[in-house]
Amino acid sequence: MQYHVDGDLVPAESATVNVRDRGFQYGDAAFETMRAYGGSIFELDAHLDRLAATCDELSLDHGLADGDLRERIDETHAANDLADAYVKLSITRGIQPGTLTAQPDVDPTVVVIVKPLPRGGVGSTPVWDDHAVVQTTKTRKPAANALPPGAKTHNYLNGILARNELVDGSDEALLRDGDGFVAEGAASNLFFVTDSGLHTPTADLPLLPGITRSAVVDLAREESIPVLQGRYEPSEVREADEVFLTNTTWELRPVATVDGIDVGGGPVTTLLQRRFDALVERRHYGGERLSPGETAADEPSDDSTGE
């Protein structure tokens, strides 16, 4: 494997960042995790827009055009001959004098790392082994006036502390805000289904609205599924008919249990998984291939316009 470090492709085992880099010293860096299907990035424009927003929050003026970042991603793909991959792009403030105060002049460190993932789309194999086992944690989300929740930075201590609490086979943490309302997973967005529709915590809470989250909301609305965004107690999630999580690599991952209570997937989760797979198939593989045993009539319709 080769990674892209400061404009050069280097073997993964020898890819390094200076120990004085502020990304290492302070977590003073922005990043995006993306997924490539068939050689192109899902919602690349949205990822680059969010990266720019994070850099604005950090007052990190790196001076790099989106075209430059796209080229580095493409070069990393080509060097590793990967069509389907996990892609992480990081931009740090680079090396500055050893004080907490950031300087306006930036010589950024830019890193692109990749690793292979299975083919996505219709009939694909998920990257997760099983349904998620979710546990509500004592660790809370910091308030928005403490840390901007929409900024995707190298400082992931909040999620790490939450994951450190997990016991009894749980593999994702469910974090609440300071008032006790569920916000998101340590590395995922939350959805649940009740008789009234599809629910997800409002982006007014301290959470990172994911790119996959947005795509799922659009797909649900196309299917005339009511989408409600609000403030929810953990008990409402535990009592839901279906629960699933979303992130870039998991796509849609059904939840088996929340705090030891069975919830599981269901027809809405399955429908949205199929619609998401069809979207990926059409956008990135040139069509909607059929799973073994399916007919064209079984395939979900998809009249979206490139959201």
BELZI-V607597 format. One record per backbone hydrogen bond with DSSP energy under -0.5 kcal/mol. NH is the residue of the N-H (numbers start at 1). CO is the residue of the C=O. E is the energy in kcal/mol with one decimal. If there is no record, write none. Layout:
# BELZI-V607597
nh=<NH,NH>
co=<CO,CO>
e=<E,E>
This chain:
# BELZI-V607597
nh=<3,4,5,5,6,8,10,12,14,15,15,21,22,24,25,26,27,27,28,29,30,31,32,34,34,36,37,39,40,42,44,47,48,49,50,51,52,53,54,55,56,57,58,59,60,61,62,68,69,70,71,72,73,74,75,76,77,78,79,80,81,81,82,83,85,85,86,87,88,89,90,90,91,92,93,96,96,99,106,107,108,109,110,111,112,113,115,117,122,124,125,126,132,134,134,135,137,141,146,147,151,152,153,154,154,155,156,160,161,162,163,164,165,165,166,170,171,172,174,175,175,176,177,180,182,183,184,185,186,189,191,192,193,194,197,198,199,200,202,205,207,209,210,214,215,216,217,218,219,220,221,222,223,224,225,226,228,228,230,230,232,236,237,238,239,240,241,242,243,244,245,246,247,251,252,253,253,254,255,256,257,258,259,261,263,264,270,271,272,273,274,275,276,277,278,279,280,281,282,283,284,285,285,286,287,289,294,298,299,299>
co=<10,112,3,8,110,5,3,1,11,11,12,18,94,21,21,22,22,23,22,27,91,152,89,32,87,85,40,83,37,35,41,43,44,45,46,47,48,49,50,51,52,53,54,56,55,59,60,65,65,66,67,68,69,70,71,72,73,74,75,76,77,78,77,81,36,83,115,34,113,32,88,111,30,109,28,20,94,97,104,93,106,92,108,90,4,88,86,84,277,121,119,124,254,132,257,172,174,176,143,143,148,150,151,27,29,27,154,156,157,158,159,160,161,162,163,167,133,133,135,173,184,139,181,177,232,175,175,188,173,246,244,199,242,197,194,226,192,228,230,202,205,207,208,210,211,212,213,214,215,216,217,218,219,221,220,224,198,226,200,228,230,233,233,234,235,237,193,193,264,191,253,189,251,247,250,245,251,252,243,132,132,261,134,258,256,255,266,267,268,269,270,271,272,273,274,275,276,277,278,279,280,280,281,282,281,287,291,295,295,296>
e=<-2.7,-2.6,-0.6,-3.2,-3.0,-1.5,-2.8,-2.7,-1.6,-0.5,-1.1,-2.0,-2.6,-0.8,-2.8,-2.5,-0.6,-0.6,-2.0,-1.9,-2.8,-2.2,-2.0,-0.5,-3.7,-3.0,-2.9,-3.2,-1.7,-2.5,-1.0,-2.1,-2.7,-2.4,-2.2,-2.4,-2.3,-2.0,-2.4,-2.4,-2.1,-2.2,-1.9,-1.1,-3.0,-0.9,-1.3,-0.6,-1.8,-2.8,-2.0,-2.0,-2.1,-2.8,-2.7,-1.8,-2.3,-2.7,-2.3,-1.4,-0.9,-0.6,-1.5,-0.5,-1.4,-0.5,-3.0,-2.5,-2.6,-2.4,-0.5,-2.8,-3.0,-2.5,-1.5,-0.6,-0.5,-3.0,-0.5,-0.8,-0.5,-0.9,-0.5,-2.3,-2.5,-2.3,-1.7,-1.9,-0.5,-1.7,-0.6,-0.5,-2.7,-0.6,-2.7,-2.0,-2.0,-3.0,-2.1,-2.3,-1.5,-0.5,-1.0,-0.6,-1.5,-0.6,-1.2,-2.2,-2.9,-1.8,-2.6,-2.2,-0.6,-1.3,-1.4,-1.8,-2.6,-1.5,-2.6,-0.6,-2.8,-0.6,-2.5,-1.7,-2.6,-3.1,-1.1,-2.4,-1.0,-2.6,-2.3,-2.1,-2.8,-2.3,-1.4,-3.2,-3.4,-2.0,-2.2,-1.8,-2.0,-0.7,-0.7,-1.8,-1.8,-2.6,-2.3,-2.1,-2.3,-2.6,-2.1,-2.0,-1.3,-1.7,-2.7,-0.6,-3.3,-0.6,-1.1,-0.5,-0.5,-1.0,-1.0,-2.3,-1.6,-1.3,-2.5,-1.1,-1.3,-2.2,-2.7,-2.0,-1.2,-2.3,-0.6,-3.0,-0.6,-0.5,-2.8,-3.4,-1.0,-2.3,-2.8,-1.7,-2.9,-1.0,-2.6,-2.4,-2.5,-2.4,-2.3,-2.6,-2.4,-2.6,-2.3,-2.2,-2.4,-2.6,-2.5,-2.5,-2.8,-0.5,-1.6,-0.6,-1.8,-0.7,-2.3,-1.4,-0.8,-0.8>
